[in-house]
């Protein structure tokens, strides 16, 4: 059945929270001969193929002095944790070039920049997790340069895992939870096509959690709003960080409520262009023109696991 957890959520990265706590420990980690730095250009990451034609991230070696803040507001490098005991950091590509230039960086001549959605399935699982953490932190710093309380500039701290307000208050990375649900009925699942997507692209129904709402309440509300159907037997499956820019996808399975007509579907005209029930065979071998979610998404992971259940007799 492939990964036991969704992509980006395998837990292989050692986050090493203790090293974040003091500038001395962060500087020691940065000075480690094995320390590596991941550069990000927006959502894109640099990649290369090694001598065995395996795709990997184009890490560069740390150099100079570690700094979390390159100015009062702007973040420098952020500490991600450790991979095989080696300290790993991330930095925006423009910031790296401003501080260090490009001379002496490994892989520069052969690297290319790609979105993780395009190449993530070819990378090592721990590298995918490093991308997720790096993207989440750097996007958060871009959005939190000023205090939401008084509008005064904030300063990065704790190796990039916090920001400090002028009055002393701490700010921590924000994650917006969203639910995504695999709806079953008599050997089929309900998929929808978003009104903003190209024709023929289908995925599981999903939506953001509202204030004062539980995850299970969100499942029931979102599905009724988007499809006009009621559910029962809502159960948690798994979750996936989706740091593009800062979401957490929480996956559920549910069944169409007993007595409901599966053909009585009422798509929300503003969000959903089409709703359709699919069998396992129809998803295993999609008809021409039908496109399923990207391989790195929890939606695809959940669909693939559901398809495999028939083969494995689950």
Phi, psi and omega in degrees: 000010177077213182299138177282343174233156180298158175305149183075357188232030185277345177074022182275339179283127174278109185285342173044061183299334183296325182293336180292341197286335182225148176301327182294316180293323178294319179294321178296320179295318179296324182279352179301131181302338180266359183298140182233151182234130176260125177264141177239139175242089190068240176264356183273151179233153179275137180228158174217165171253132181279187185296339177265012180067020176273138180281138176210164177289146178270079177291153171238158180281144176292150175204162184078207182252137179290136174215129176282324182242125177265350173204183181303324184252324193277137180278145174265247177270150175242143181272120181272325184141222181221143172241118184051044178075350180278130178296139178231140183231169175221153181204149174293140183304316181297321178295317179300315181293324178296319184278326191234349187071197182239352183294134174088353179286133177292153169073355187304319185292327186256354184282152171229158182253128182220156175283140180304330179300329185280325189235000185302325182292345179264348182273161172298147184300321181292329176291323176298319179294321178299320177299316182298314180294314181299314181297316180299314183292312184293322176296321180297317180297323178298327185268348187239035180291339182236147182294133176288348181274314186229358178077005179278149181302142175251160184241133178295143179216179175050044178064024179098002183262007177200166171226148183248130176281159180301329180274002176105347181293147179258143174240139182238157183307137183260139176233131180261114182283141175222148178259154174218135192226134174265113185260123184249149172197114175051052174078015178228159175238150181265122176240153179233156175248121181293144182298338181270351182274166173290155181300136176095355179267123184235151177206178175289156177284143185208163177185160182280149177286135179267165180301136177070025185237139174280165179297318180294322176297321179298317178305309183296316181293310184299317182293321178293320180293322186272331185235347179074022180239156178258149183238166172212170180055052179281120181229144179287142178247299182190169177231160182216127172294138179229076191276049182232057019257326189200053180253161170235114180272123182249113187271138178227158167243149179206165179242150174300135184300137181307135180089353180282147176274115183296341180269354179273073182255134181232085182295140174293115187299333181280335185244326188242124179270335182200142173238141182206142174273136180235138173276170177299318181295322179292333178270331177292323179228078184301143177293157177307134180093350179264125180241133180263171181300158181296150184302332184276359184269152175294332178300312180293320179301315180292319179297314181297319177296320179296318178298316183291339180301323180296320181290319185271358177072027179287000000 
